[in-house]
Amino acid sequence: MFRHPRRFFLLSLCLLLAGCGGSGIVTVSGTLTYKGKPVTNAFINFVPADGGRPSMGETDASGKFTLTYDPQTKGAKTGSHKVFVTHNAAADAGKPGAIPGMPSVMSVDQRELFRKYGGDNSKVVVEITQAEGNLELKWD
């Protein structure tokens, strides 16, 4: 059946590498600032323009985030993404003085940010490339 086992092996190897390689997912981390200040307690969402799986990250006290594609994979799909933010109310609940079950108190800038760049209101589009690394999202 296989007269040339070496050719069969090489062909199989090529097909395997072509099928498994180039997942199109790259590591993406960065910092989100608004009016020069780090955005804390926010989820940042990257939704691919082609309708693929979105990626999400959570900002820390310095506005830094790392995107997660799925529970096992950090990063985002390459290509164009609509980017929007949502408030992480659960993070605010753990702050001193927070009243359980009550909405968190946001600054005027935070309310403005989430209104301007939240969900369908956001017009931000970011291109994720194969060489992605650290994104600086400076929104004003």
C-alpha positions, 0 to 999 in steps of 0.5 A: 500500500505504501511503497514510499513510507518516507514520502508518506511520513513527510506528507503526514507531517506536513498535513499535521503541521498545517492543521495545528500551526498558525492558530491565529491567537497571539498574546495581548496585554496592555494598559488602558488609560482615560484622560491620562489616568489608569482605568481600574475595575473594568473589563475590556472586550475585544470582539473580532470583526469577522464574528469569531470568539471574543477575548476579554481582560480585566484591568488592575489598579494600574490599568494593566490587562491581559486578554484571555481567549478561552480558559486555557489560552491567553491572547486574542485572534489576529485581525480587526476587533471592536473594543469596548469596556464594561464596569467590573462592579464585583471588584468595587464590592470588595472595597472598604466602605462598599455596601453589599447589594448597593451599586458602586460609586463611580467618578464622573470620569468613570461614568463618562468612560463607560457611557462613551466606550461601553458596548455599542457606543464604542467606535474603537477598532484595534488591529491585532497582528502576529507580532502583538505584544503590549497595547497602550490604549489611551482614551480621552 
